[in-house]
């Protein structure tokens, strides 16, 4: 496919997207005509990505732009860019290896009516966070840049409050879907009859049930976490004394730490989720002691408690499984604890979990880029680490130089985070920095650098990657890094990578070291080239190398599902 055909595919994708927006109101989102348009959009994006490998677009000034060039201008019947920007979507970036399910989810996110939803439905940021895209980035613009004509009255009110400095009225940047699902449940539990959430107190609480649960606790009877959570919620909500409210916050934090330390994240979540609702809309502003309660909660990230949080996560069989619960807890903390949250991220040894903590930092700061920048520019690596990870979620060209400067840090984790912070950028400086860091002394830095090199397809990278595959240094690489080298080589060198990878599979070429999965990764590298020659070679390899036959079959099935 030519570059012109690729451009036409991108135009067709966004024309179909505009058609979905225009038709959904008249026919409904599940109407066959709308479904057909969504499929057209997904197929056109796939054709475009098969050629360019990576794409990025902006929604600005009533137009869809790719690298500053016009893709599609809004019409009066289908103001696509204006609607998306008004909802808070400033742009997109999509990588070639995006799976079909991700593209369909992306189209759903782009075409939902975010301006008209109930308080119990998740908002745009919650939906993007829940979907946890691996090959798609949705650039969420800050509230100050929203177009008043295309947002709901609630968002407009919050925008004015933010501009006036009344930040206590500003909802958190990234609320979780759990909160949205929990509120209706609370309504049902606390009020058999209809409950007015705007009331100072929920007078229709089922006091008989609450008293029975309290009595069971006093008698030492076994009670489940849900019953204890109910009592905690009511105790905190009805507390009117500031000092006692703060002490209750400390108690909830301690309770969460105890459960985490015992490896019981499910129990921790059950106990604290309901109470955390008090620090969020629609309770926030109605609950008089919210600031005191938050101050108590915030002790969980104090210097004396951070090691306990990390130790508790380390005891879990799957620390990454705690991402949602950790995010939910941290986003309930006040903005004055931003530095402590940043230090917790640095103490976290798992980069994906540290990224979650950085996401929570963004939420706590309500995307205040000035405060985020001030943390990044601190001399302490311990403080700058989380802002670097947070910038990977934002399009902040003005901060690119500061982020790239950190790629020369003496601390490997800072170099890795600095590279991650550049994921939204295709600047030549990023490509040059990544190319230099594929020779870094730290494996995690090299893997992140290889990701950049594979996406950018730097012209000098192919020969360097091929040369490195024969280097003695390959003896010491982990399986995950070996896979990254093979995938990057295939994606960058494309057809030129076919012969070297086939030689590895046929034992005509060696890679230093003992690597049991070498041939499996070589197959993945061949698939990543996306070339016709690689498919012909794989047909031959499947016959001649039995040990990779199943791998080839599985990868082809996976590709077919995309």
Legacy VTK file of the C-alpha trace (Angstrom):
# vtk DataFile Version 3.0
C-alpha trace
ASCII
DATASET POLYDATA
POINTS 562 float
0.000 0.000 0.000
1.352 3.446 -0.930
1.648 6.421 1.396
-1.289 8.014 -0.401
-3.420 4.906 0.121
-2.380 4.883 3.765
-3.474 8.511 4.109
-6.820 7.701 2.505
-7.308 4.846 4.987
-6.771 7.255 7.873
-9.237 9.718 6.354
-11.761 6.894 5.885
-11.339 5.851 9.525
-12.192 9.305 10.857
-14.982 9.842 8.335
-16.545 6.621 9.647
-15.991 7.834 13.212
-17.743 11.111 12.394
-20.559 9.059 10.906
-20.935 7.099 14.158
-21.172 10.331 16.150
-23.756 11.706 13.766
-25.851 8.511 13.641
-25.775 7.356 17.246
-28.299 9.972 18.381
-30.856 8.998 15.745
-30.410 5.231 15.658
-28.697 4.224 18.894
-25.203 2.866 19.459
-26.160 -0.756 18.706
-28.052 -0.069 15.471
-26.650 -2.196 12.574
-25.803 0.954 10.600
-23.764 2.328 13.492
-22.086 -1.045 14.091
-21.128 -1.177 10.404
-19.569 2.290 10.577
-17.589 1.279 13.676
-16.262 -1.791 11.827
-15.285 0.385 8.849
-13.350 2.657 11.213
-11.476 -0.269 12.810
-10.613 -1.853 9.445
-9.388 1.455 8.000
-7.185 2.100 11.050
-5.727 -1.406 10.697
-4.853 -0.813 7.019
-3.220 2.489 7.896
-1.166 0.974 10.747
-0.001 -1.926 8.601
1.847 0.639 6.473
3.048 3.301 8.906
3.592 1.107 11.991
2.644 3.896 14.393
0.305 6.831 14.093
-0.616 9.856 16.147
-3.362 12.435 15.626
-4.541 15.610 17.358
-8.047 17.070 17.610
-7.600 20.815 17.423
-9.351 23.882 15.996
-12.145 21.859 14.417
-9.846 19.452 12.581
-8.127 16.079 12.841
-4.381 16.601 12.356
-1.516 14.123 11.904
1.895 15.628 12.574
0.361 19.044 11.973
-1.139 18.111 8.586
-4.880 18.070 7.968
-6.555 14.657 7.927
-10.213 15.694 8.180
-11.894 19.054 8.770
-15.137 19.259 10.738
-18.370 19.810 8.885
-21.530 21.366 10.302
-23.229 17.943 10.222
-20.333 16.043 11.805
-18.103 18.215 14.054
-15.905 15.270 15.048
-12.775 17.087 16.281
-14.739 19.738 18.172
-16.857 17.125 19.951
-13.862 14.971 20.909
-11.818 17.933 22.119
-14.829 19.212 24.005
-15.178 15.878 25.795
-11.543 16.082 26.882
-9.756 14.045 24.174
-6.854 16.029 22.763
-5.332 13.317 20.608
-4.447 9.654 20.103
-1.411 7.535 19.412
-1.752 3.935 18.217
0.968 1.348 17.712
1.012 -1.243 14.979
0.646 -4.223 17.302
-2.667 -2.985 18.669
-5.119 -5.892 18.857
-8.567 -5.803 17.315
-10.280 -5.705 20.710
-8.317 -2.569 21.636
-9.381 -0.817 18.431
-13.044 -1.645 19.062
-12.740 -0.393 22.650
-11.078 2.787 21.388
-13.903 3.443 18.933
-16.416 2.939 21.747
-14.560 5.452 23.945
-14.406 8.001 21.113
-18.086 7.745 20.273
-19.789 7.586 23.659
-21.793 10.618 24.700
-19.667 11.725 27.654
-21.578 14.962 28.124
-24.782 13.220 29.183
-24.305 10.627 31.883
-25.616 10.115 35.384
-23.491 10.630 38.480
-23.256 6.855 38.848
-21.807 6.213 35.384
-18.062 6.213 34.782
-16.637 9.251 33.051
-14.111 9.431 30.214
-11.004 9.240 32.373
-12.383 6.326 34.382
-13.188 4.447 31.161
-9.700 4.998 29.723
-8.115 3.907 32.995
-10.333 0.801 33.222
-9.551 -0.325 29.666
-5.801 -0.113 30.389
-4.787 0.104 26.712
-1.422 -1.494 25.945
-0.910 -0.160 22.401
-3.138 2.920 22.442
-2.671 6.213 24.267
-5.593 8.623 24.671
-4.348 12.143 25.373
-6.733 13.619 27.942
-6.645 17.415 27.880
-6.858 19.314 31.137
-10.166 20.824 32.158
-8.972 24.378 31.545
-8.862 23.715 27.808
-12.395 22.314 27.522
-14.728 24.009 25.085
-17.773 25.098 27.109
-20.069 24.473 24.138
-19.425 20.747 24.166
-19.327 19.768 27.815
-21.898 19.094 30.461
-22.995 21.812 32.932
-21.236 19.917 35.739
-17.896 20.053 33.935
-18.394 23.720 33.103
-19.086 24.477 36.776
-15.976 22.605 37.846
-13.911 24.440 35.242
-15.068 27.797 36.582
-14.352 26.650 40.139
-10.845 25.643 39.123
-10.172 28.947 37.381
-11.474 30.812 40.433
-9.078 28.914 42.653
-11.831 26.955 44.429
-10.021 23.672 43.906
-11.924 21.923 46.692
-14.843 21.686 44.262
-12.768 20.034 41.543
-13.487 16.341 41.092
-10.533 13.972 40.979
-8.883 13.620 37.578
-9.187 9.858 37.265
-11.966 8.345 39.366
-12.193 4.591 39.266
-15.113 2.561 37.970
-15.335 0.865 41.371
-16.493 4.133 42.925
-19.161 4.592 40.282
-20.414 1.063 40.874
-20.263 1.399 44.654
-22.522 4.443 44.998
-25.742 2.760 43.825
-24.924 -0.157 46.128
-24.619 2.264 49.024
-27.949 3.786 48.160
-29.618 0.401 48.275
-27.948 -0.627 51.527
-28.354 2.597 53.429
-31.799 3.542 52.253
-34.526 1.020 51.490
-36.563 4.033 50.464
-35.284 6.737 48.124
-32.245 8.581 49.499
-31.246 12.175 48.836
-27.458 12.088 48.544
-27.403 15.850 48.921
-28.698 15.713 52.464
-26.312 16.415 55.319
-27.140 13.051 56.874
-28.761 9.953 55.451
-31.632 9.732 57.923
-33.133 6.638 56.321
-30.265 4.344 57.353
-31.381 0.903 58.387
-30.364 1.461 62.017
-31.624 -1.968 63.059
-29.131 -3.657 60.739
-26.316 -1.370 61.864
-27.048 -1.990 65.543
-27.131 -5.732 64.955
-23.714 -5.591 63.283
-22.266 -3.463 66.085
-23.673 -5.836 68.672
-22.048 -8.779 66.891
-18.687 -7.006 66.939
-19.002 -6.191 70.650
-19.832 -9.818 71.444
-16.792 -11.018 69.531
-18.880 -12.925 66.999
-17.481 -13.568 63.535
-18.459 -10.775 61.166
-17.488 -10.464 57.528
-15.533 -7.578 56.024
-18.624 -6.145 54.376
-20.333 -5.755 57.765
-17.258 -4.088 59.252
-17.069 -1.777 56.221
-20.688 -0.761 56.804
-19.928 0.171 60.408
-16.778 2.060 59.386
-18.676 4.036 56.786
-21.378 5.102 59.216
-18.925 5.858 62.005
-16.822 8.129 59.810
-19.783 9.798 58.094
-21.511 10.748 61.333
-18.390 12.042 63.114
-18.648 15.809 63.651
-15.465 16.464 65.642
-12.442 17.352 63.479
-9.869 15.714 65.735
-11.783 12.445 65.954
-12.410 12.491 62.186
-8.663 12.735 61.556
-8.060 9.914 64.023
-10.602 7.788 62.171
-8.709 8.479 58.959
-5.524 7.246 60.637
-7.366 4.148 61.810
-8.605 3.356 58.300
-5.056 3.809 56.970
-3.683 1.495 59.658
-6.408 -1.055 58.937
-5.540 -0.988 55.242
-1.855 -1.471 56.060
-2.599 -4.414 58.336
-4.651 -6.157 55.674
-2.045 -5.439 53.017
0.748 -6.755 55.277
-1.160 -10.018 55.711
-1.544 -10.357 51.934
-5.308 -9.809 52.062
-5.842 -7.162 49.381
-9.435 -8.290 48.836
-10.198 -7.677 52.507
-8.381 -4.352 52.391
-10.427 -3.266 49.400
-13.707 -4.354 50.958
-12.973 -2.481 54.171
-11.775 0.801 52.750
-13.550 1.306 49.421
-16.842 2.249 50.994
-15.232 4.703 53.394
-13.212 6.333 50.591
-16.463 7.303 48.889
-16.762 10.021 51.536
-13.842 11.891 49.960
-15.417 11.902 46.477
-18.452 13.411 44.772
-21.349 13.428 45.524
-20.394 13.157 49.224
-17.450 15.523 48.962
-18.625 18.952 50.064
-21.487 17.349 52.015
-19.242 15.564 54.464
-18.057 18.348 56.772
-14.910 16.671 58.066
-13.561 15.454 54.715
-10.289 17.396 55.009
-9.571 16.093 58.498
-10.449 12.552 57.436
-8.166 12.825 54.373
-5.331 14.120 56.552
-5.630 10.985 58.651
-5.732 8.721 55.604
-2.621 10.418 54.240
-0.443 9.002 57.008
-0.209 5.835 54.932
2.380 7.535 52.675
4.417 9.087 55.497
8.092 8.127 55.671
7.531 5.701 58.561
4.772 3.802 56.750
6.037 3.679 53.152
8.322 0.689 53.828
5.330 -1.221 55.245
3.303 -0.528 52.099
6.094 -1.866 49.871
6.746 -4.855 52.163
3.031 -5.699 52.092
2.950 -5.574 48.301
6.074 -7.752 48.162
4.287 -10.481 50.126
1.594 -10.788 47.478
1.820 -13.589 44.934
0.937 -11.035 42.230
1.797 -7.482 43.372
0.401 -6.030 40.130
-2.992 -7.403 41.124
-3.169 -4.656 43.760
-3.079 -1.831 41.181
-6.752 -0.915 41.327
-6.984 -0.926 45.109
-3.769 1.059 45.544
-4.900 3.618 42.971
-8.277 3.989 44.639
-6.729 4.591 48.049
-4.073 7.061 46.889
-6.498 9.199 44.886
-8.416 9.876 48.102
-5.399 11.693 49.577
-5.027 15.500 49.654
-2.808 17.382 47.193
-0.374 18.449 49.920
0.800 14.807 50.097
1.999 14.836 46.465
5.676 14.641 47.405
5.072 11.671 49.720
3.122 9.891 46.967
6.060 10.539 44.612
8.484 9.044 47.133
6.256 5.960 47.460
6.477 5.450 43.682
10.289 5.563 43.842
10.304 3.014 46.665
8.174 0.631 44.553
10.396 -1.923 42.727
7.756 -2.854 40.107
7.681 -0.295 37.286
4.047 -0.967 36.313
2.907 -0.554 39.913
5.041 2.603 40.190
3.236 3.837 37.058
-0.083 3.301 38.829
1.150 5.382 41.762
2.234 8.094 39.311
-1.244 7.994 37.764
-2.684 8.545 41.232
-0.303 11.496 41.643
-1.764 13.036 38.484
-5.225 12.564 39.944
-4.342 14.084 43.296
-2.824 17.129 41.543
-5.822 17.383 39.149
-3.275 17.533 36.291
-1.707 20.703 37.679
1.247 20.791 35.286
2.953 23.570 37.212
3.144 21.491 40.389
4.125 18.402 38.415
6.953 20.351 36.791
8.182 21.660 40.144
8.447 18.077 41.421
10.307 16.978 38.276
12.819 19.811 38.561
13.774 18.887 42.123
17.351 17.627 42.478
16.186 14.498 44.283
15.742 11.411 42.087
13.356 10.079 44.721
10.945 12.947 43.989
11.496 13.311 40.216
10.817 9.628 39.401
6.994 9.705 39.659
6.554 12.946 37.637
8.582 11.357 34.830
6.184 8.395 34.789
3.222 10.791 34.956
4.471 12.646 31.871
4.172 9.387 29.901
0.394 9.960 30.155
0.543 13.549 28.892
1.477 15.358 25.707
3.819 17.972 27.126
6.220 19.041 24.383
7.534 21.923 26.481
8.813 19.407 29.050
10.541 17.098 26.553
13.959 18.684 27.080
13.743 18.316 30.859
12.677 14.680 30.517
15.445 13.863 28.033
17.998 15.436 30.359
17.122 12.753 32.909
18.089 9.976 30.451
21.688 10.839 31.411
21.068 10.276 35.114
23.452 8.038 37.057
20.408 6.193 38.481
19.068 3.415 36.156
15.458 3.768 37.361
15.517 7.458 36.465
16.881 6.694 32.989
14.118 4.144 32.462
11.408 6.520 33.723
12.812 9.321 31.560
12.503 7.130 28.470
8.948 6.186 29.444
8.112 9.878 29.797
8.928 10.311 26.093
6.505 7.654 24.842
4.133 10.279 23.448
6.831 11.925 21.336
8.444 11.121 17.972
11.030 13.889 18.173
14.420 13.013 16.641
16.041 13.719 19.997
14.020 10.892 21.540
15.140 8.482 18.811
18.765 9.449 19.285
18.580 9.043 23.074
16.891 5.642 22.741
19.467 4.448 20.212
22.271 5.359 22.610
20.550 3.633 25.531
20.198 0.228 23.857
23.795 -0.162 25.069
22.904 0.875 28.643
24.297 -1.096 31.573
20.789 -1.788 32.960
18.484 -4.368 31.371
15.237 -2.460 32.092
16.638 0.669 30.473
17.678 -1.332 27.403
14.216 -2.899 27.063
12.510 0.507 27.215
15.034 1.900 24.708
14.323 -1.024 22.356
10.637 -0.195 22.518
11.346 3.341 21.304
13.720 2.127 18.591
11.150 -0.384 17.323
8.387 2.240 17.144
10.520 4.991 15.582
12.443 2.682 13.190
15.574 4.793 13.398
17.543 4.466 10.108
20.765 3.444 11.894
19.079 0.950 14.173
18.825 -2.118 11.901
22.581 -2.677 11.542
23.193 -1.970 15.241
20.514 -4.458 16.309
21.852 -7.192 14.019
25.403 -6.614 15.231
24.315 -6.739 18.875
22.582 -10.123 18.401
26.035 -11.628 17.832
27.714 -9.788 20.680
29.094 -11.670 23.736
26.967 -9.366 25.892
23.899 -11.385 24.793
25.086 -14.177 27.112
23.790 -12.217 30.120
20.404 -10.992 28.883
17.110 -12.159 30.429
14.339 -13.838 28.455
12.269 -10.652 28.393
15.205 -8.664 27.030
16.065 -11.301 24.421
12.466 -11.170 23.232
12.707 -7.351 23.020
15.868 -7.574 20.878
14.263 -10.053 18.474
11.031 -8.097 18.180
12.838 -4.776 17.681
15.107 -6.266 15.014
12.127 -7.659 13.111
10.112 -4.431 13.329
13.013 -2.158 12.323
14.826 -4.212 9.677
11.623 -5.769 8.262
12.449 -7.773 5.088
16.192 -7.461 5.779
15.677 -9.283 9.086
14.189 -12.394 7.486
17.447 -14.094 6.453
19.318 -13.563 9.771
16.317 -14.765 11.804
15.844 -17.820 9.578
19.555 -18.602 10.022
19.050 -18.552 13.804
16.079 -20.909 13.503
18.049 -23.312 11.273
21.133 -23.186 13.549
23.210 -21.517 10.847
23.747 -18.517 13.099
24.278 -18.457 16.862
23.355 -15.998 19.586
25.816 -16.119 22.507
24.490 -17.632 25.723
22.070 -20.363 26.780
18.582 -19.272 25.752
15.972 -22.084 25.818
13.341 -19.868 24.150
15.644 -18.367 21.508
13.879 -19.967 18.545
10.444 -19.063 19.873
11.530 -15.415 20.066
13.098 -15.610 16.602
9.693 -16.699 15.270
8.133 -13.665 16.948
10.765 -11.462 15.345
9.908 -12.923 11.934
6.206 -12.284 12.502
7.013 -8.698 13.532
8.576 -7.941 10.141
5.101 -8.024 8.597
6.635 -9.005 5.263
5.491 -11.521 2.673
8.955 -13.091 2.746
8.610 -13.833 6.454
5.343 -15.711 5.932
6.926 -17.875 3.239
9.905 -18.518 5.493
7.640 -19.492 8.403
5.840 -22.051 6.226
9.215 -23.693 5.547
10.365 -23.390 9.186
7.160 -25.070 10.426
8.115 -28.151 8.414
11.808 -28.198 9.279
11.869 -27.113 12.966
9.227 -29.099 14.923
9.981 -27.362 18.229
8.529 -24.050 16.978
5.608 -25.474 15.000
3.102 -24.818 17.803
4.464 -21.314 18.356
3.951 -20.457 14.682
0.414 -21.851 14.761
-0.481 -19.930 17.929
0.941 -16.635 16.662
-0.882 -16.964 13.371
-4.132 -17.652 15.198
-3.517 -14.597 17.341
-2.879 -12.469 14.244
-6.078 -13.771 12.656
-8.086 -12.733 15.711
-6.777 -9.174 15.349
LINES 1 563
562 0 1 2 3 4 5 6 7 8 9 10 11 12 13 14 15 16 17 18 19 20 21 22 23 24 25 26 27 28 29 30 31 32 33 34 35 36 37 38 39 40 41 42 43 44 45 46 47 48 49 50 51 52 53 54 55 56 57 58 59 60 61 62 63 64 65 66 67 68 69 70 71 72 73 74 75 76 77 78 79 80 81 82 83 84 85 86 87 88 89 90 91 92 93 94 95 96 97 98 99 100 101 102 103 104 105 106 107 108 109 110 111 112 113 114 115 116 117 118 119 120 121 122 123 124 125 126 127 128 129 130 131 132 133 134 135 136 137 138 139 140 141 142 143 144 145 146 147 148 149 150 151 152 153 154 155 156 157 158 159 160 161 162 163 164 165 166 167 168 169 170 171 172 173 174 175 176 177 178 179 180 181 182 183 184 185 186 187 188 189 190 191 192 193 194 195 196 197 198 199 200 201 202 203 204 205 206 207 208 209 210 211 212 213 214 215 216 217 218 219 220 221 222 223 224 225 226 227 228 229 230 231 232 233 234 235 236 237 238 239 240 241 242 243 244 245 246 247 248 249 250 251 252 253 254 255 256 257 258 259 260 261 262 263 264 265 266 267 268 269 270 271 272 273 274 275 276 277 278 279 280 281 282 283 284 285 286 287 288 289 290 291 292 293 294 295 296 297 298 299 300 301 302 303 304 305 306 307 308 309 310 311 312 313 314 315 316 317 318 319 320 321 322 323 324 325 326 327 328 329 330 331 332 333 334 335 336 337 338 339 340 341 342 343 344 345 346 347 348 349 350 351 352 353 354 355 356 357 358 359 360 361 362 363 364 365 366 367 368 369 370 371 372 373 374 375 376 377 378 379 380 381 382 383 384 385 386 387 388 389 390 391 392 393 394 395 396 397 398 399 400 401 402 403 404 405 406 407 408 409 410 411 412 413 414 415 416 417 418 419 420 421 422 423 424 425 426 427 428 429 430 431 432 433 434 435 436 437 438 439 440 441 442 443 444 445 446 447 448 449 450 451 452 453 454 455 456 457 458 459 460 461 462 463 464 465 466 467 468 469 470 471 472 473 474 475 476 477 478 479 480 481 482 483 484 485 486 487 488 489 490 491 492 493 494 495 496 497 498 499 500 501 502 503 504 505 506 507 508 509 510 511 512 513 514 515 516 517 518 519 520 521 522 523 524 525 526 527 528 529 530 531 532 533 534 535 536 537 538 539 540 541 542 543 544 545 546 547 548 549 550 551 552 553 554 555 556 557 558 559 560 561
